[in-house]
Amino acid sequence: MKKTILLTVLLATVIFAQVNVDATYSTLGAIAKKIGGDNVKVTILGSSKYDPHFIVPKPSLLSKLRRADLLIINGAGLELGWLPPLLRNANNPKIRNGANGLLDISHFVPMIDVPATVSRAFGDVHSQGNPHYTTDPHIVLIIARAIEKRLIEIDLDNAKAYQTNLINFTKKWQKYLKKYDADMQMCKTKKVVQYHQLFNYFLERYNIKSYGTIEPLPGISPSSKHTIWLINTIKDEKVKVILQDIYHEKRTAHFIADKTGARVALIPHDLGSLKDTGTLESFYNTIKEHLCR
């Protein structure tokens, strides 16, 4: 009797075993869950409350990486400041460089802002281009397709489920994009400045021009000289909106707003980074609403 029960438990474990998927950021994880469905267990490594460049590499993340079957990363250097030492210490052959279990989404995305040359004189520039592509809702489907293909490669038994999930999600997301794009056509905000070049993909998608950043160079704190230049630029170009993210200091943006009459719009950079942005739809809706109001 005991042997029968044990065999039943073991068979159930095999039948209902899930693919352990780690995602470095929340938006990637949310898309992975849409495609993986009940066949995956998704773990988010980096909190969306913090700067995605500098997630604290806590020892607790090691156990998650050690049991991962698939690790989905943003790539383009965004995880460079925290993930490599964790991967070395996790020593999981499934997710090492070159393995099927490591999925770098940046390899599938048409990158923008790729520098002609890389030098520290230009600040913290990413050699592969701007890594903040998840702010563009159209790139969601590129990510979804890449995840579906990789899940099928590592879990062929559930290929049909992943294919069906992608088809259903694509139909739903295309319908969402149709309305979203129509709403953005009505958006009167066509000129902005931003703290960091976080929203370039979104701005390019919807033909909104950025006239500068509060950072004089990527990763460099604002100086008085640069702040004065930016104030004059905002006045000259009649810029009405300053895009502020949650993790950079906010004092400079509000100082510039006081001097120019521009509005500071707090914009989420990742799913869950602001209140009520816990779903893909609410994340992108919040970007639209805070920018366009």
C-alpha positions as CSV (number, residue, x, y, z in Angstrom):
1,M,0.0,0.0,0.0
2,K,2.8,2.4,1.0
3,K,4.6,1.6,-2.3
4,T,1.5,2.4,-4.3
5,I,1.0,5.7,-2.5
6,L,4.7,6.6,-3.1
7,L,4.5,5.7,-6.7
8,T,1.3,7.8,-7.1
9,V,3.1,10.8,-5.5
10,L,6.1,10.4,-7.7
11,L,4.0,10.1,-10.9
12,A,2.0,13.2,-9.9
13,T,5.2,15.1,-9.3
14,V,6.5,14.2,-12.8
15,I,3.2,14.9,-14.5
16,F,2.7,18.3,-12.8
17,A,6.4,19.4,-12.7
18,Q,6.7,23.0,-13.7
19,V,9.6,24.8,-15.5
20,N,11.4,27.1,-13.1
21,V,11.7,30.4,-14.8
22,D,13.7,33.3,-13.3
23,A,13.3,36.7,-14.9
24,T,15.6,39.6,-13.9
25,Y,12.7,42.2,-14.0
26,S,9.0,42.3,-13.5
27,T,7.8,43.1,-17.0
28,L,9.8,40.2,-18.4
29,G,8.4,37.9,-15.7
30,A,4.8,39.0,-16.4
31,I,5.1,38.1,-20.1
32,A,6.8,34.8,-19.3
33,K,3.8,33.9,-17.1
34,K,1.4,34.8,-19.9
35,I,3.2,32.4,-22.3
36,G,4.1,29.7,-19.8
37,G,0.8,29.5,-18.0
38,D,0.4,26.7,-15.5
39,N,3.5,24.9,-16.9
40,V,5.9,27.5,-15.4
41,K,6.8,28.9,-12.0
42,V,8.1,32.4,-12.5
43,T,10.4,34.1,-10.0
44,I,11.4,37.8,-10.3
45,L,14.9,38.5,-9.2
46,G,15.1,42.3,-9.3
47,S,12.7,44.6,-7.4
48,S,11.0,47.2,-9.6
49,K,11.3,49.7,-6.7
50,Y,15.0,50.1,-7.4
51,D,17.4,51.2,-10.1
52,P,17.5,48.3,-12.5
53,H,21.2,48.9,-13.1
54,F,22.0,48.2,-9.5
55,I,19.9,45.5,-8.0
56,V,21.4,44.3,-4.7
57,P,22.8,40.8,-5.3
58,K,21.4,39.2,-2.2
59,P,22.5,35.7,-1.3
60,S,18.8,34.6,-1.3
61,L,18.9,35.0,-5.1
62,L,21.5,32.2,-5.3
63,S,19.0,29.5,-4.4
64,K,16.6,30.8,-7.0
65,L,19.2,30.7,-9.7
66,R,20.5,27.3,-8.7
67,R,17.1,25.7,-9.4
68,A,16.3,27.7,-12.5
69,D,15.6,25.8,-15.8
70,L,15.3,29.1,-17.7
71,L,16.7,32.6,-16.9
72,I,15.3,35.4,-18.9
73,I,17.4,38.6,-18.9
74,N,16.9,42.0,-20.3
75,G,20.4,42.1,-21.7
76,A,22.2,45.0,-23.4
77,G,24.3,45.5,-20.2
78,L,21.4,46.3,-17.9
79,E,22.2,43.5,-15.4
80,L,25.9,43.9,-15.7
81,G,26.3,45.6,-12.3
82,W,24.7,42.8,-10.3
83,L,23.9,39.5,-12.1
84,P,27.4,38.1,-13.2
85,P,28.7,37.3,-9.7
86,L,25.4,35.6,-8.8
87,L,25.6,33.4,-11.9
88,R,29.1,32.4,-11.1
89,N,28.3,31.4,-7.5
90,A,25.0,29.7,-8.5
91,N,27.0,27.4,-10.8
92,N,23.9,26.2,-12.7
93,P,24.9,24.7,-16.0
94,K,21.4,25.2,-17.4
95,I,21.7,29.0,-17.3
96,R,25.3,29.6,-18.0
97,N,26.4,31.6,-21.1
98,G,25.6,29.7,-24.3
99,A,23.2,27.3,-22.6
100,N,19.6,27.0,-23.8
101,G,18.4,28.0,-20.4
102,L,19.7,31.6,-20.7
103,L,17.5,33.8,-22.8
104,D,18.8,37.3,-23.5
105,I,15.8,39.3,-24.9
106,S,18.0,42.1,-26.2
107,H,19.1,39.8,-29.0
108,F,15.6,39.9,-30.4
109,V,14.9,43.7,-30.1
110,P,15.8,46.3,-32.6
111,M,18.1,48.4,-30.4
112,I,18.2,52.2,-30.5
113,D,20.8,54.7,-29.3
114,V,23.7,52.4,-30.2
115,P,26.9,54.5,-29.7
116,A,29.4,54.8,-32.5
117,T,32.2,54.6,-29.8
118,V,32.2,53.8,-26.1
119,S,34.1,55.9,-23.7
120,R,33.8,56.8,-20.0
121,A,33.9,60.4,-21.2
122,F,30.3,59.9,-22.4
123,G,29.1,58.6,-19.0
124,D,27.6,55.1,-18.4
125,V,26.9,54.4,-22.0
126,H,25.6,50.9,-23.0
127,S,27.7,49.6,-25.9
128,Q,24.8,47.5,-27.3
129,G,22.3,50.4,-27.2
130,N,19.6,51.7,-24.9
131,P,18.5,48.7,-22.7
132,H,15.2,50.2,-21.6
133,Y,13.1,48.7,-24.4
134,T,10.3,47.4,-22.2
135,T,8.7,50.8,-22.0
136,D,7.4,50.4,-25.6
137,P,4.2,48.3,-25.5
138,H,4.8,47.0,-29.0
139,I,8.0,45.2,-28.0
140,V,5.9,43.0,-25.6
141,L,5.0,40.7,-28.5
142,I,8.6,40.4,-29.6
143,I,9.4,39.3,-26.0
144,A,6.5,36.9,-26.0
145,R,7.6,35.2,-29.2
146,A,11.2,34.8,-28.0
147,I,10.0,33.3,-24.7
148,E,7.6,30.9,-26.4
149,K,10.3,29.6,-28.7
150,R,12.7,29.0,-25.9
151,L,10.1,27.3,-23.6
152,I,9.4,24.9,-26.4
153,E,13.1,24.1,-26.8
154,I,13.5,23.2,-23.2
155,D,10.0,21.7,-22.6
156,L,8.9,20.1,-25.8
157,D,6.2,18.1,-24.1
158,N,4.2,21.2,-23.5
159,A,4.9,22.9,-26.8
160,K,1.2,22.9,-27.8
161,A,0.3,24.7,-24.6
162,Y,3.0,27.4,-25.2
163,Q,1.9,27.9,-28.8
164,T,-1.7,28.2,-27.8
165,N,-0.9,30.7,-25.0
166,L,1.1,32.8,-27.5
167,I,-1.7,32.9,-30.0
168,N,-4.3,33.9,-27.4
169,F,-2.0,36.5,-25.8
170,T,-1.1,37.9,-29.2
171,K,-4.8,38.4,-30.2
172,K,-5.5,40.1,-26.9
173,W,-2.4,42.3,-27.0
174,Q,-3.0,43.4,-30.6
175,K,-6.5,44.5,-29.6
176,Y,-5.1,46.4,-26.6
177,L,-2.4,48.0,-28.8
178,K,-5.0,49.2,-31.3
179,K,-6.9,51.2,-28.6
180,Y,-3.6,52.3,-26.9
181,D,-2.2,53.7,-30.2
182,A,-5.4,55.5,-30.9
183,D,-5.3,57.1,-27.4
184,M,-1.7,58.1,-27.9
185,Q,-2.7,59.9,-31.2
186,M,-4.8,62.2,-29.0
187,C,-2.0,62.9,-26.6
188,K,-1.0,66.5,-26.8
189,T,2.4,66.0,-25.1
190,K,5.0,66.0,-27.9
191,K,7.9,67.6,-26.2
192,V,9.5,66.3,-23.0
193,V,12.7,66.2,-21.0
194,Q,13.6,63.2,-18.8
195,Y,15.9,62.4,-16.0
196,H,17.6,59.4,-17.5
197,Q,17.1,58.0,-21.0
198,L,14.6,55.5,-19.7
199,F,11.7,56.2,-22.1
200,N,13.4,56.6,-25.4
201,Y,11.7,53.6,-27.0
202,F,8.2,54.8,-25.9
203,L,8.9,58.4,-27.0
204,E,10.2,57.2,-30.4
205,R,7.2,54.9,-30.9
206,Y,4.8,57.8,-30.4
207,N,6.7,60.6,-32.0
208,I,7.5,62.5,-28.8
209,K,10.7,64.4,-28.8
210,S,13.0,64.5,-25.8
211,Y,15.0,67.8,-25.5
212,G,17.4,66.6,-23.0
213,T,18.0,64.8,-19.7
214,I,18.5,66.1,-16.2
215,E,21.6,64.0,-16.1
216,P,24.3,65.8,-18.1
217,L,25.5,62.3,-19.1
218,P,24.1,58.8,-18.3
219,G,24.8,58.0,-14.7
220,I,26.2,61.4,-13.9
221,S,24.5,63.6,-11.3
222,P,23.1,66.9,-12.5
223,S,25.3,70.0,-12.3
224,S,24.3,73.6,-11.8
225,K,25.6,74.5,-15.2
226,H,23.7,71.8,-17.0
227,T,20.5,72.5,-15.0
228,I,20.6,76.1,-16.0
229,W,21.1,75.0,-19.7
230,L,18.1,72.7,-19.4
231,I,15.9,75.4,-17.9
232,N,16.7,77.7,-20.8
233,T,16.0,74.9,-23.3
234,I,12.6,74.1,-21.7
235,K,11.7,77.8,-21.9
236,D,12.9,78.2,-25.5
237,E,11.3,75.0,-26.8
238,K,8.1,75.4,-24.7
239,V,8.5,71.9,-23.2
240,K,5.6,71.2,-20.8
241,V,6.5,67.9,-19.2
242,I,9.5,66.5,-17.3
243,L,9.6,62.7,-17.0
244,Q,10.7,61.6,-13.6
245,D,11.3,58.0,-12.6
246,I,10.9,56.6,-9.1
247,Y,14.5,55.9,-8.2
248,H,16.4,59.0,-9.1
249,E,16.3,62.0,-6.8
250,K,13.3,64.3,-7.5
251,R,14.5,67.6,-6.1
252,T,16.1,68.7,-9.4
253,A,13.1,68.0,-11.5
254,H,10.8,70.0,-9.2
255,F,13.3,72.9,-9.1
256,I,13.3,73.0,-12.9
257,A,9.5,72.8,-12.9
258,D,9.3,75.8,-10.5
259,K,11.6,77.8,-12.8
260,T,9.8,76.9,-16.1
261,G,6.2,76.1,-15.3
262,A,6.7,72.5,-16.7
263,R,4.8,69.6,-15.1
264,V,6.7,66.8,-13.4
265,A,5.2,63.4,-14.5
266,L,6.2,60.4,-12.4
267,I,6.4,57.5,-14.9
268,P,6.9,53.8,-14.0
269,H,9.9,52.2,-15.6
270,D,8.9,48.6,-14.8
271,L,5.7,46.7,-13.9
272,G,5.0,47.3,-10.3
273,S,7.3,50.3,-9.8
274,L,4.3,52.5,-9.0
275,K,1.1,51.8,-7.2
276,D,-1.6,50.0,-9.3
277,T,0.9,49.0,-12.1
278,G,0.9,45.3,-11.2
279,T,-0.3,44.1,-14.6
280,L,1.0,44.7,-18.1
281,E,-2.1,46.7,-19.0
282,S,-2.0,48.9,-15.9
283,F,1.7,49.5,-16.3
284,Y,1.4,50.9,-19.9
285,N,-1.9,52.7,-19.1
286,T,-0.1,54.5,-16.3
287,I,2.7,55.7,-18.6
288,K,0.1,57.0,-21.0
289,E,-2.1,58.7,-18.4
290,H,0.8,60.4,-16.5
291,L,2.4,61.6,-19.7
292,C,-0.7,62.8,-21.5
293,R,-2.9,64.3,-18.8
